[in-house]
Amino acid sequence: MAAGWPADFDLVTDLAEAVPVHLLAAALGPAGADRRELSRACAAAGVVLDGLLCPQPLDTTRRAVAAVGRLRALLATPGTGSATGPGEAADAGRDEAALLLATAGVRTAARLITGAVLAVTDHPGEWARLADDPGHAALVVAEVLRHDSPVQIHPAVAVADAGFAGQLVRAGERVVVLVAAANRDPEVFDEPDRFVTGRPAEALVPGLHHRVTWPFARAQAEEVLRALAAAGPRPRRSAGGLRSRRSPVTRHLLGCPLTTG
């Protein structure tokens, strides 16, 4: 990227969505036509997180279901079947983790990369710190996780009766955690609407399957920032971004033109 990045590019389609698919393909082996198919399937399956809370158009849903099936086939460990030995169980676990990364992980990574790049684009002081110290990328990404979380809302289902904040949540009831609101809580964060790196309090990060997707996304966002800073100069917005209207969970950007010219 540092050697031949164009002066004008789209942050989402040319960078943020391409990086996680490239990494996934490099780690898991698809090449050639399979790699291109992996990229298309990841894009089609990217609506799964938002689909948890917002019904998607019928054609979009059908494409996503087909894409998940195709991803399962592309990423399956050769020979994985119905056997239940230790090796087969390990392969099955690996396949499920790969599928999770290809669906929720790619979209989460793309959102975090987008947020991280826009953070240094919109805050020249942060770009200057990053240019002086590549290690500053970790602090930028940590603050993006709080200020503009890639997962804004986290739905869950109670597996047992539990009391919370004076309310009884019964087993089987659905609970929705407003992650974005919690990360702007003024009782936890000073000036919560400001982007400030190095805060003492950490952002709320959803657990469960995000334990797999967050490290995948975070490492990529930090590396992209370091690569951009090494390439220089600081990117600037050349037009407004376009956001999906059916994206309450990830607030997915469809496109965001940037320029370094």
C-alpha positions in Angstrom: 0.0 0.0 0.0 2.8 2.4 0.9 4.5 1.9 -2.4 1.8 2.6 -4.9 -1.4 3.9 -3.2 -3.4 6.2 -5.6 -3.9 9.8 -4.7 -7.7 9.3 -4.8 -9.4 6.2 -3.4 -12.5 5.0 -1.6 -11.8 4.2 2.0 -14.5 1.5 2.2 -14.4 -0.4 -1.1 -10.7 0.0 -1.9 -9.2 -0.4 1.6 -11.4 -1.2 4.6 -13.3 -4.1 2.9 -10.4 -5.4 1.0 -7.9 -5.8 3.8 -9.8 -8.3 6.0 -10.7 -10.5 3.0 -7.1 -10.5 1.8 -5.9 -11.4 5.3 -8.5 -14.1 5.7 -7.7 -15.6 2.3 -3.9 -15.5 3.0 -4.4 -17.2 6.4 -6.9 -19.9 5.2 -5.6 -20.7 1.8 -8.1 -19.7 -0.9 -6.4 -18.5 -4.1 -7.3 -17.5 -7.6 -11.0 -17.9 -8.5 -11.7 -19.1 -4.9 -10.2 -16.0 -3.5 -12.4 -13.8 -5.7 -15.4 -15.9 -4.8 -14.5 -15.5 -1.1 -14.5 -11.8 -1.5 -17.9 -11.7 -3.1 -19.3 -14.1 -0.5 -17.9 -12.0 2.4 -19.5 -8.9 1.0 -22.9 -10.6 0.5 -22.8 -12.1 4.0 -21.8 -8.9 5.7 -25.4 -8.0 6.6 -25.7 -10.8 9.1 -24.9 -8.5 12.1 -27.4 -5.9 11.1 -29.9 -8.5 10.2 -30.1 -9.5 13.8 -32.1 -6.4 14.5 -33.1 -5.0 11.2 -34.8 -7.2 8.5 -33.0 -6.8 5.2 -34.6 -6.7 1.8 -35.6 -10.2 0.6 -33.1 -10.4 -2.2 -30.3 -9.2 0.2 -31.3 -11.9 2.7 -31.4 -14.6 0.0 -27.9 -13.6 -1.2 -26.6 -13.6 2.4 -28.0 -17.1 3.1 -26.4 -18.4 -0.1 -23.1 -16.6 0.7 -22.9 -18.2 4.2 -23.4 -21.6 2.6 -20.7 -20.9 0.1 -18.3 -19.6 2.7 -18.8 -22.7 4.7 -17.8 -24.8 1.7 -14.8 -22.6 0.8 -13.4 -22.5 4.3 -14.0 -26.1 5.3 -11.1 -28.2 6.4 -10.6 -31.0 3.8 -12.0 -34.2 5.1 -14.2 -32.6 7.7 -17.4 -34.7 8.0 -19.5 -36.3 10.7 -16.7 -38.0 12.6 -16.4 -37.2 16.2 -12.8 -37.9 17.1 -10.5 -35.2 18.7 -9.0 -34.2 15.3 -12.4 -33.9 13.6 -13.8 -31.9 16.5 -10.8 -29.5 16.3 -11.3 -29.1 12.6 -15.0 -28.4 13.1 -14.2 -25.8 15.7 -11.6 -24.2 13.3 -14.2 -24.2 10.5 -16.8 -22.4 12.7 -14.3 -19.8 13.7 -13.3 -19.2 10.1 -17.0 -18.8 9.1 -17.5 -16.4 12.0 -14.5 -14.3 10.8 -15.7 -14.4 7.2 -19.2 -13.1 8.1 -19.2 -11.0 11.3 -15.4 -10.6 11.4 -14.9 -9.1 8.0 -17.7 -6.5 8.5 -16.4 -5.6 12.0 -12.9 -5.2 10.8 -14.0 -3.1 7.8 -16.0 -0.8 10.2 -13.1 -0.5 12.6 -10.6 0.3 9.8 -12.9 2.9 8.4 -13.4 4.5 11.9 -9.7 4.5 12.6 -8.7 6.1 9.3 -11.4 8.7 9.6 -10.2 9.5 13.2 -6.8 10.5 12.0 -8.2 12.1 8.9 -10.5 14.3 10.9 -8.1 15.0 13.8 -4.7 16.3 12.4 -3.2 16.2 15.9 -3.7 12.4 16.0 -2.2 12.0 12.6 0.9 14.0 13.7 1.3 11.8 16.8 0.9 8.7 14.6 3.4 9.9 12.1 5.9 10.5 14.9 5.2 7.2 16.7 3.6 4.3 14.9 2.7 2.8 18.3 0.1 5.5 18.7 -2.1 3.5 16.3 -3.1 1.3 19.3 -4.4 4.3 21.2 -6.3 5.6 18.2 -8.0 2.3 17.7 -8.8 1.9 21.4 -10.6 5.3 21.3 -12.4 4.4 18.1 -13.8 1.4 19.8 -15.3 3.8 22.4 -16.2 6.8 20.3 -17.5 5.0 17.2 -17.8 1.3 18.0 -18.0 -1.0 15.0 -20.8 -2.8 16.9 -23.3 -0.2 18.2 -25.9 -2.5 19.5 -25.5 -6.0 20.9 -28.6 -8.3 21.1 -28.6 -11.3 23.5 -31.0 -13.8 25.0 -31.0 -14.6 28.7 -30.2 -18.3 29.3 -31.4 -18.1 32.9 -33.4 -15.7 35.2 -31.3 -12.8 36.3 -31.7 -9.5 38.1 -30.2 -6.4 36.5 -30.6 -2.7 37.5 -33.7 -3.6 39.6 -35.3 -5.5 36.7 -36.0 -9.2 36.4 -34.9 -10.7 33.1 -36.4 -14.1 32.6 -34.8 -17.0 30.8 -35.6 -16.7 27.1 -36.2 -13.0 27.1 -34.2 -10.8 24.7 -31.9 -8.1 25.9 -30.3 -5.4 23.8 -27.2 -3.7 25.0 -26.7 -0.2 23.6 -23.0 -0.4 23.3 -22.6 3.1 21.7 -24.6 4.7 24.5 -22.6 2.9 27.2 -19.4 4.1 25.6 -20.6 7.7 25.8 -21.6 7.5 29.5 -20.6 10.8 31.1 -20.3 9.1 34.5 -17.5 6.9 33.1 -15.9 9.1 30.4 -15.0 12.8 30.7 -16.3 14.8 27.7 -17.6 11.6 26.2 -18.4 13.1 22.8 -14.8 14.2 22.2 -12.3 12.0 20.5 -9.4 11.7 23.1 -6.8 9.1 22.9 -5.2 7.6 26.1 -8.4 7.6 28.2 -8.0 5.7 31.5 -11.3 3.9 31.2 -11.7 1.2 28.5 -14.6 0.9 26.1 -17.3 -1.6 26.5 -16.7 -4.4 24.0 -19.4 -7.1 23.4 -18.4 -10.5 24.5 -19.3 -14.0 23.2 -18.5 -14.4 19.5 -16.9 -10.9 19.5 -14.0 -12.5 21.4 -13.0 -14.0 18.0 -13.8 -11.0 15.8 -12.5 -8.1 17.8 -8.8 -9.2 17.9 -9.0 -9.9 14.2 -10.4 -6.4 13.5 -8.2 -4.6 16.0 -4.9 -5.9 14.7 -5.8 -4.9 11.1 -7.0 -1.4 12.0 -3.7 -0.7 13.8 -1.6 -2.0 10.9 -3.6 0.0 8.4 -3.0 3.2 10.4 0.8 2.4 10.6 0.9 1.7 6.8 -0.9 4.9 6.0 1.3 7.0 8.2 4.4 5.5 6.6 3.1 6.2 3.1 2.0 9.8 3.9 0.6 12.4 3.5 -2.5 12.6 5.7 -5.7 11.5 3.7 -8.5 14.1 3.5 -12.1 13.6 2.7 -12.9 14.5 -0.9 -16.7 13.9 -0.6 -19.3 12.9 1.9 -19.7 9.3 2.9 -22.7 7.1 2.1 -24.2 5.0 4.9 -26.5 2.1 4.7 -30.1 2.8 5.8 -30.6 -0.8 7.2 -27.5 -0.9 9.5 -28.4 -0.2 13.1 -25.8 -2.6 14.5 -22.7 -1.6 12.5 -23.8 1.7 10.9 -22.0 0.4 7.8 -20.5 2.9 5.4 -21.1 2.0 1.7 -18.4 4.4 0.5 -16.2 7.3 1.6 -13.9 9.0 -1.0 -10.5 10.2 0.3 -7.6 11.9 -1.3 -3.9 12.3 -0.5 -3.3 14.6 -3.5 
